[in-house]
Amino acid sequence: MPEGHSVHRIARQFDRNFVGRTVTASSPQGRFAEGAAVISGRTVTSVRAVGKQMFLEFDDDIWLRVHLGMYGAWDFAGEILVDPTIASANGRMGQTNQRGTTLEDEPILDSAGENSLTSIGAPRRTRVHVRMSEQTTGLPDEGAEWPPPIVGQVRLRLLTDVTCADLRGPTACELLTPDEVSAVIAKLGPDPLVDDVQEGEERFVSVVRRKPTSIALLLMDPSVVSGIGNVYRAELLFRARLNPHTPGRDVPEEVVRELWRDWVRLLSIGVETGQMMTMDGLGPDAYRKAMAHRDDRHWVYHRAGLPCRVCGTAIVVEELATRKLYWCPTCQA
């Protein structure tokens, strides 16, 4: 499932490439035909990301809510203006996870799909054409078909004169009023990139410390905290050396606070690089290797049966509320 860092990166792409522009909207798949007809011909006026949900505002107070869920992704094609606040995986600015770059340094690309070459969201193979640079002008590459051909089940296509965004496989894609948007956001836990960080910490600590629910389940509850998915959940708990089955109310307050502060750090890294880098203190070679291969950048996630990087104990995996939970039974005893 795409986690919070991916959705914030998507929002920044929309801010750079769609806000202030009129779009033609369609639903090639047909499942969002009525909604697409409402927003087609309207101007995108703003975009917000909160946790795993994105809200795109159009004129006349019409909002599009998209929740990618397990399988959703946005594919971008055409001329893409890169958000200069987002770095590439090798630490340079301007490269996001679409194909193509004007950077001189060779970018680090992740074949596992977390930092997908052509889309943001769930990993998938795609054939859309993308050209990227920090400053691009004019129409897509000469000779490229425009608009790009429809590939697969596209729920929603948003098209400007030079940029195309295709949405596939979302859990939610719906139009809302401003009041409905406010109601959805009000139900979400704090997001470090949206809410005041200190206020968010207090909200998070207050909720966790009164819940009998296990901390592993609380971290995945969007009403408790926004944006944390299976990968970040496992890594945060290991970094805190915290048994995932500990009831929230039994976790020491300072540990809960450190969980929040660690989430603030890891989310920022994820947005900047496009990858869920959760290991610290790596040298240049180890860092490049970790950025290129998911198995080299996590402490416990996806490492069932492999030795713990700290103590050597085999990492275990178990089912918890239908999701896989990875942890070290020694370091997190």
Wavefront OBJ file of the C-alpha trace (Angstrom):
o trace
v 0.000 0.000 0.000
v 1.297 3.498 -0.810
v 2.154 5.181 2.475
v 1.994 8.824 3.517
v 5.236 9.948 1.860
v 3.950 8.872 -1.570
v 0.711 10.812 -1.233
v 2.557 13.990 -0.253
v 4.798 13.572 -3.297
v 1.732 13.159 -5.504
v 0.224 16.330 -4.060
v 3.414 18.259 -4.813
v 3.346 17.016 -8.396
v -0.226 18.225 -8.765
v 0.657 21.557 -7.189
v 3.427 22.094 -9.737
v 1.661 20.751 -12.810
v -2.092 21.189 -12.380
v -2.951 23.939 -9.885
v -4.015 27.057 -11.785
v -4.704 25.122 -14.983
v -7.883 24.007 -16.658
v -8.243 20.261 -17.062
v -10.120 17.934 -19.331
v -11.345 15.001 -17.258
v -12.536 11.613 -18.419
v -13.073 8.134 -17.043
v -11.864 5.680 -19.694
v -12.859 2.801 -17.433
v -16.314 4.309 -17.014
v -16.590 3.936 -13.240
v -16.152 7.666 -12.592
v -17.834 9.024 -15.719
v -20.344 11.263 -13.932
v -17.716 12.760 -11.627
v -15.304 13.330 -14.501
v -18.021 15.178 -16.421
v -18.526 17.538 -13.461
v -14.872 18.573 -13.172
v -13.984 18.548 -16.878
v -13.364 22.098 -18.084
v -12.785 23.396 -14.567
v -9.618 24.894 -13.101
v -7.647 23.167 -10.366
v -7.305 25.696 -7.548
v -5.492 23.820 -4.756
v -4.343 20.428 -3.521
v -3.970 18.902 -0.059
v -2.532 15.657 1.196
v -3.423 14.320 4.639
v -2.058 10.916 5.542
v -2.901 8.538 2.707
v -5.588 10.742 1.173
v -5.327 13.536 -1.387
v -7.854 16.300 -1.931
v -7.849 18.231 -5.219
v -9.925 21.418 -5.313
v -11.610 22.770 -8.432
v -13.385 26.071 -8.924
v -16.947 26.398 -7.599
v -15.895 24.626 -4.371
v -15.783 21.152 -5.877
v -13.293 18.738 -4.327
v -11.939 15.414 -5.578
v -10.956 12.929 -2.841
v -8.607 10.104 -3.793
v -7.499 7.284 -1.506
v -5.098 4.980 -3.326
v -5.632 2.047 -0.974
v -3.679 -1.137 -1.624
v -3.374 -0.954 -5.396
v -3.901 2.637 -6.519
v -1.347 4.788 -8.323
v -1.059 7.935 -10.392
v 0.861 7.736 -13.670
v 2.163 11.020 -15.079
v 2.946 11.689 -18.724
v 4.004 14.641 -20.858
v 5.773 17.728 -19.588
v 6.396 17.456 -15.852
v 7.649 20.367 -13.775
v 9.573 18.857 -10.870
v 9.065 20.192 -7.359
v 12.517 21.574 -6.412
v 11.922 20.682 -2.748
v 12.008 16.976 -3.589
v 15.414 15.364 -3.933
v 16.372 12.315 -5.908
v 17.399 9.115 -4.210
v 21.039 10.163 -4.493
v 20.397 13.381 -2.590
v 20.268 15.745 -5.583
v 17.314 18.046 -6.061
v 14.727 17.898 -8.803
v 14.379 14.202 -9.579
v 11.173 12.445 -8.632
v 10.095 8.954 -9.431
v 9.228 9.404 -13.072
v 11.539 8.430 -15.912
v 13.969 11.015 -17.231
v 16.090 13.756 -15.698
v 18.452 16.557 -16.598
v 20.690 15.832 -13.628
v 24.278 14.990 -14.442
v 24.581 12.402 -11.665
v 23.054 9.032 -12.400
v 19.941 8.682 -10.217
v 19.459 5.693 -7.971
v 16.395 3.801 -9.156
v 14.584 1.200 -7.120
v 13.540 -1.867 -9.093
v 11.170 -2.996 -6.325
v 8.693 -0.280 -7.223
v 8.842 1.842 -4.074
v 10.459 4.600 -6.106
v 8.743 3.608 -9.348
v 10.142 4.914 -12.613
v 6.863 6.143 -14.028
v 4.206 6.278 -11.356
v 3.596 7.163 -7.728
v 1.648 4.669 -5.688
v 1.394 0.919 -5.873
v 4.203 -0.563 -8.004
v 3.198 -1.559 -11.522
v 4.571 -1.932 -14.993
v 3.451 0.914 -17.207
v 3.950 2.046 -20.774
v 3.093 5.710 -20.475
v 5.607 8.199 -21.889
v 7.172 10.621 -19.434
v 9.708 13.398 -19.909
v 11.024 15.177 -16.840
v 13.270 18.080 -16.009
v 13.457 20.856 -13.465
v 12.333 23.376 -16.085
v 10.344 22.176 -19.045
v 8.384 24.147 -21.585
v 6.281 23.505 -24.629
v 4.615 20.331 -25.766
v 5.643 16.727 -25.112
v 8.527 15.232 -27.086
v 8.163 15.628 -30.815
v 6.827 12.427 -32.296
v 5.247 11.209 -29.048
v 1.552 10.422 -29.252
v -0.530 13.028 -27.476
v -2.638 12.543 -25.546
v -0.877 9.319 -24.557
v -2.789 6.098 -25.241
v -4.998 4.655 -22.515
v -3.211 1.759 -20.817
v -5.128 -0.576 -18.519
v -8.075 0.320 -16.321
v -7.877 4.100 -15.912
v -10.437 5.312 -13.406
v -9.725 8.998 -14.041
v -7.631 10.900 -16.560
v -6.797 14.555 -15.918
v -5.346 16.309 -18.934
v -3.929 19.794 -19.490
v -2.399 20.984 -22.765
v 0.935 19.372 -21.875
v 0.509 17.127 -18.845
v -1.487 13.972 -18.235
v -2.263 12.171 -14.950
v -3.931 8.766 -15.003
v -5.429 7.235 -11.853
v -5.649 3.464 -11.611
v -6.951 1.140 -8.901
v -7.919 3.569 -6.111
v -9.966 2.547 -3.112
v -11.820 5.865 -3.235
v -12.359 8.432 -5.983
v -15.251 10.771 -5.282
v -16.412 14.377 -5.426
v -17.093 16.183 -2.139
v -18.306 19.539 -0.883
v -16.019 21.673 1.325
v -17.978 20.597 4.424
v -17.584 16.938 3.482
v -13.842 17.402 3.022
v -13.589 19.010 6.448
v -15.534 16.116 7.966
v -13.195 13.526 6.403
v -10.070 15.350 7.576
v -11.495 15.824 11.074
v -11.604 12.041 11.484
v -7.921 11.643 10.625
v -5.091 11.564 13.122
v -2.280 14.130 12.987
v -0.004 14.338 9.959
v 3.455 15.855 10.637
v 3.457 17.614 7.264
v 0.011 19.146 7.764
v -0.506 19.756 11.461
v 1.607 21.688 13.920
v 4.247 19.142 14.902
v 4.048 19.828 18.630
v 0.260 19.832 18.679
v 0.308 16.634 16.640
v 2.609 15.032 19.187
v 0.282 15.904 22.042
v -2.737 14.503 20.180
v -0.881 11.307 19.336
v 0.394 10.778 22.875
v -3.010 11.495 24.406
v -4.792 8.924 22.223
v -2.173 6.170 22.421
v -1.720 6.419 26.183
v -5.391 5.725 26.912
v -5.931 2.828 24.486
v -5.826 -0.875 25.461
v -5.222 -1.708 21.776
v -1.770 -2.959 20.812
v 0.660 -0.299 19.631
v 1.078 -2.188 16.350
v -2.610 -1.739 15.569
v -2.688 1.858 16.802
v 0.083 2.907 14.428
v -1.988 1.616 11.494
v -5.182 3.341 12.665
v -5.662 6.516 10.568
v -7.747 8.077 13.329
v -4.717 7.857 15.643
v -1.965 8.962 13.268
v -1.980 9.661 9.541
v 0.223 8.118 6.888
v 1.801 5.100 8.588
v 1.494 1.823 6.684
v 2.902 -1.654 7.075
v 6.516 -0.781 6.276
v 6.789 2.275 8.479
v 4.887 0.502 11.270
v 7.377 -2.360 11.464
v 10.395 -0.092 11.192
v 9.217 2.451 13.760
v 8.553 -0.279 16.306
v 11.951 -1.858 15.757
v 13.765 1.469 15.963
v 11.991 2.026 19.300
v 12.831 -1.567 20.380
v 9.159 -1.900 21.262
v 7.171 -5.128 21.410
v 4.371 -4.645 18.867
v 1.793 -6.330 21.101
v 2.225 -3.859 23.962
v -1.076 -2.084 24.737
v -0.839 1.593 23.926
v -1.659 2.588 27.501
v 1.301 0.513 28.746
v 3.885 2.151 26.479
v 5.893 4.710 28.491
v 4.993 8.261 27.575
v 8.539 9.136 26.490
v 8.580 6.123 24.158
v 5.283 7.241 22.595
v 6.721 10.719 22.109
v 9.831 9.286 20.477
v 7.666 7.216 18.134
v 6.007 10.422 16.945
v 9.312 12.266 16.582
v 10.787 9.360 14.664
v 7.766 9.385 12.353
v 8.359 13.089 11.729
v 11.945 12.286 10.680
v 11.163 9.246 8.544
v 8.244 10.899 6.751
v 10.424 13.839 5.757
v 13.071 11.480 4.375
v 10.418 9.543 2.478
v 8.970 12.649 0.847
v 12.428 13.928 -0.100
v 13.753 10.699 -1.593
v 10.612 8.844 -2.633
v 11.765 5.792 -0.695
v 11.109 4.468 2.786
v 14.674 4.670 4.058
v 14.627 3.625 7.715
v 18.292 2.804 8.454
v 20.622 5.415 9.877
v 24.374 5.923 9.812
v 25.083 4.341 6.417
v 28.243 5.242 4.528
v 28.005 6.512 0.923
v 28.303 3.082 -0.703
v 25.891 1.427 1.723
v 23.454 4.324 1.271
v 23.449 4.003 -2.510
v 22.982 0.251 -2.208
v 20.111 0.714 0.221
v 18.410 3.260 -2.011
v 18.614 0.889 -4.956
v 17.372 -2.196 -3.130
v 14.565 -2.301 -0.590
v 16.062 -5.307 1.195
v 19.096 -3.205 2.111
v 17.287 -0.265 3.663
v 14.979 -1.796 6.276
v 15.698 -3.256 9.700
v 12.953 -5.889 9.848
v 10.356 -5.343 7.134
v 10.234 -8.187 4.595
v 13.048 -9.993 6.431
v 11.131 -12.956 7.885
v 13.544 -15.780 8.767
v 16.630 -13.636 8.180
v 18.946 -12.726 11.079
v 18.253 -9.485 12.908
v 20.780 -6.861 11.846
v 21.449 -6.126 15.543
v 21.240 -9.393 17.504
v 21.146 -12.156 14.899
v 17.812 -13.619 15.992
v 15.566 -14.704 13.131
v 12.996 -12.045 12.261
v 9.449 -13.333 12.668
v 6.341 -12.496 10.658
v 2.773 -12.916 11.829
v -0.706 -11.942 10.716
v -2.219 -9.049 12.636
v -5.581 -7.725 11.449
v -4.973 -9.284 8.006
v -1.632 -7.496 7.573
v 1.879 -8.902 7.967
v 3.815 -7.773 11.016
v 7.610 -8.163 11.031
v 9.594 -7.892 14.254
v 12.562 -9.183 16.223
v 11.521 -11.286 19.239
v 14.798 -10.499 21.008
v 15.387 -6.788 20.370
v 11.664 -6.098 20.792
v 10.976 -8.530 23.641
l 1 2 3 4 5 6 7 8 9 10 11 12 13 14 15 16 17 18 19 20 21 22 23 24 25 26 27 28 29 30 31 32 33 34 35 36 37 38 39 40 41 42 43 44 45 46 47 48 49 50 51 52 53 54 55 56 57 58 59 60 61 62 63 64 65 66 67 68 69 70 71 72 73 74 75 76 77 78 79 80 81 82 83 84 85 86 87 88 89 90 91 92 93 94 95 96 97 98 99 100 101 102 103 104 105 106 107 108 109 110 111 112 113 114 115 116 117 118 119 120 121 122 123 124 125 126 127 128 129 130 131 132 133 134 135 136 137 138 139 140 141 142 143 144 145 146 147 148 149 150 151 152 153 154 155 156 157 158 159 160 161 162 163 164 165 166 167 168 169 170 171 172 173 174 175 176 177 178 179 180 181 182 183 184 185 186 187 188 189 190 191 192 193 194 195 196 197 198 199 200 201 202 203 204 205 206 207 208 209 210 211 212 213 214 215 216 217 218 219 220 221 222 223 224 225 226 227 228 229 230 231 232 233 234 235 236 237 238 239 240 241 242 243 244 245 246 247 248 249 250 251 252 253 254 255 256 257 258 259 260 261 262 263 264 265 266 267 268 269 270 271 272 273 274 275 276 277 278 279 280 281 282 283 284 285 286 287 288 289 290 291 292 293 294 295 296 297 298 299 300 301 302 303 304 305 306 307 308 309 310 311 312 313 314 315 316 317 318 319 320 321 322 323 324 325 326 327 328 329 330 331 332 333
